[in-house]
Each structure stands twice: as structure tokens, then as C-alpha cells.
Amino acid sequence: MITLAILWLLPNLAFAQSCGADAFSNPAARSGVFATNAVTIAAVGDVMTHRAVQRNAASLDRGYGAHYASVAPFLSRADITIGNLETPLAENLLPGGRETTSPPRTIFDDRVYSGYPTFNAHPSLAAALKSAGFDVLQTANNHALDRGPAGVDRTIAALRSAGLSHTGTRARSDLAAPWHTIVRSGGRRIAILACTFSVNGLSDPNRQALRCYSQQDEVLGTISALARSSSVDAVLFTPHWGEEYSLTPNRRQRQLARAALDAGAAAVIGAHPHVLQPVERYTTRDGRPAFIAYSMGNFISSQWSIPRRNSAILFFDLVRSGGQMIARSPRYLPTRVMPYRTGGWRIMPTEVTPDGAAGLAHVTRMLGAEGRLGLADLGARVACN
């Protein structure tokens, strides 16, 4: 039996549980990794709900919450946590957006709530993500319209009901709403803007999803306006773009990322390829240091190759410098999806997973050794044996 013992480097906090149990809970304070004079951002990649992931959640008492329990304390330690929600949360809607006449009695039935190629997850996922520490979810992606216009509406409603912000889509009842969201932290106002390269050719008669390329002027204009606004302290750009399973960004990604930074964004955090892509440092035309994380890969999925199974939680700080806020100190905690026999699918810090060396090497190769965090850096000592 694999067991895990954790001792947070704080008084009177010790845990001894299985690797598939809630091993990382209740950190009492920030460690030195987190600056006290900054807004610390945590960003992850794609929250995928393939059939195996949904089926497992349906079998667990805690549902989707169990999948995130082992990384929730790390997500929660950031001031703002962002992820890409790559599924609608459209209660009782069939593919195409039709209302079912026989609502399922479970959170997965492979009909209303289904996986690839047209995703839809039970709205309880929203509450699980909120409990895990998420604050903002990107809803502009190629699966945004998998349950039609009504699915976009219900997804937004589900997120709001759970206390989550979203960016990149809008409900039919509020088509004048801004594409971005603004999150307040420590007196700072951080704007986050998402867009998508595509909605998989599905009809979007109401323009409910912002397009990265066909609406590029609007995207860059929005970033520029937000960056100049006295009511916004920093802008983050979170595009859904690139080529699936490519370990390198393409020309369009590079061009749009740099244009967004030159327009005023502090950092770019991308999604869609389902694998990690490199982090690139960039100096803007007005001399600001910035960076681009081209793709954060899959945070959770049932895709099983090393590049698709291994990802990271990216942390960085927004700090005041010369009258403006800049992004600095990107660093990351490697993570890995583990389908434990007991406890189901889980996202785990890679260093406590069996046979995690290859995944750790891949993540380090993609994101660089500089800035890689271990659990000890975050205030935990871990032994898995």
C-alpha cells in the first residue's frame, strides 16, 4: 500500500494518509514563495471532462471535488486563481442545446452529461472548482458552444451561482456585457480577458464567444483600453489558441501574444494544445518586462501520454513598478493526473506520485529548471513510500 506522510512546516499540522486521499489540507500561512506586497496569480491549463473523468466523479461521494482535493491548498494560496473550463455546464441540455425530456438522476449519463466530441459536465463541477480555490474560469474555447447558445447561458449562470467569475463569453440576456472580468485583490483591480480561435464550426448567431483572430482588433482594443483605464491596475490575457499536441507555439500565437503585451497586457497565459508549451520572456515596446506562457497543458483529462498527463500550476506576481503593475517571477509546481484505484482520478503534485520521474523531466524541459517549485518550497515535507 502506498502511504503519504506530510508535515507542513508550521506547528501542530501533521497528516498521514494514502497518496489517493486528501493529503494536502489547511495550510495555515503563506510560505516565503508568496510575496506579501504583490498580487499572486495561479494559473492552470485545461479542465477537461472526458468520459472517464465524469464517470469517476459520478462514482464518488465527493463528486468532482475529490479530483482537486490534493492541489486545492496550493490553488487557494494565490490571490487570484485562473483556469480554462473546456466544457459547458449546461443542466439538462442535449447536444445542440435541446432540452431533455428525461433529466438524468446522476452527474454522468453519457447523454446529457457527456465527453468528447461534444462536452457537457454537470453544474456541480462549478462548486467543486470554487471549493478548490478557483476565482476565474475562461469560458471562451472551442467547446463553448457544444450545447448551443442556451448552453453558454446556463454555463454562465452555473458559474455565477457558484461564486465564480468568467471571461470570453456572454449570455444572450446580456449581449452588451464586457468580454473581460475584473477581480479585486488587496485593493488592486485585475482585468482578465479570454478569447478563442474557434468554436469548432458550431453556430454562434448571437456572438456569444469572443474570437481571437477574426476579432483581433476588438481583442487588442479591449486590452489597450483596459490598460489605460484608471479603474484597472493590470490586464491578463488568456487566449485559447495554437495546435493540439504541439510542444511549440505557432507563428499566430507568437504574433498575437506580443501584440497583446505591446497593447498593455502584463502577461499572457494560453490554453488549447493539451500539452505544455514554453514560457517566453518579452520586453514590450514601452520597456515593460512581461512573459508569455503559450500553453499550460491539461490540468485534468483522461489523455494518457506523458505530455498530455503532466502539467503545472503556474504562479507569478503582479507588482507595482514605476507607476504601473508588471508581471514577474514566474514559477511553477509540477502536477500529474493519477487514476488511483481508491479515491479515483486526482491531480497530484508530481513529486509524490509513483514513477513520476519521466513526467517531472518533461515538465522541467518545457518550463525550465529555474522557477520549479517543490512541496518543501511551499511549506510541506513529503514522504511517499
HELIX and SHEET records of a PDB file:
HELIX    1   1 ARG A   51  SER A   59  1                                   9    
HELIX    2   2 GLY A   65  TYR A   68  1                                   4    
HELIX    3   3 ALA A   72  ARG A   77  1                                   6    
HELIX    4   4 PRO A   95  GLY A   97  5                                   3    
HELIX    5   5 SER A  124  ALA A  132  1                                   9    
HELIX    6   6 GLY A  148  SER A  161  1                                  14    
HELIX    7   7 ARG A  172  ASP A  174  5                                   3    
HELIX    8   8 GLN A  216  ARG A  228  1                                  13    
HELIX    9   9 ARG A  251  ALA A  263  1                                  13    
HELIX   10  10 ILE A  306  ARG A  309  1                                   4    
HELIX   11  11 THR A  350  VAL A  352  5                                   3    
HELIX   12  12 ALA A  357  LEU A  367  1                                  11    
HELIX   13  13 LEU A  375  LEU A  378  5                                   4    
SHEET    1   A 3 ALA A  14  SER A  18  0                                        
SHEET    2   A 3 THR A   3  TRP A   8 -1                                        
SHEET    3   A 3 ALA A 380  CYS A 384 -1                                        
SHEET    1   B 5 SER A 165  THR A 167  0                                        
SHEET    2   B 5 VAL A 136  GLN A 138  1                                        
SHEET    3   B 5 ILE A  80  LEU A  85  1                                        
SHEET    4   B 5 VAL A  39  VAL A  47  1                                        
SHEET    5   B 5 ASN A 298  ILE A 300  1                                        
SHEET    1   C 7 SER A 165  THR A 167  0                                        
SHEET    2   C 7 VAL A 136  GLN A 138  1                                        
SHEET    3   C 7 ILE A  80  LEU A  85  1                                        
SHEET    4   C 7 VAL A  39  VAL A  47  1                                        
SHEET    5   C 7 ASN A 310  SER A 321 -1                                        
SHEET    6   C 7 GLN A 324  TYR A 340 -1                                        
SHEET    7   C 7 GLY A 344  PRO A 349 -1                                        
SHEET    1   D 6 THR A 181  SER A 185  0                                        
SHEET    2   D 6 ARG A 188  THR A 196 -1                                        
SHEET    3   D 6 ALA A 234  HIS A 240  1                                        
SHEET    4   D 6 ALA A 267  ILE A 269  1                                        
SHEET    5   D 6 PRO A 289  ALA A 293  1                                        
SHEET    6   D 6 VAL A 279  THR A 283 -1                                        
END                                                                             
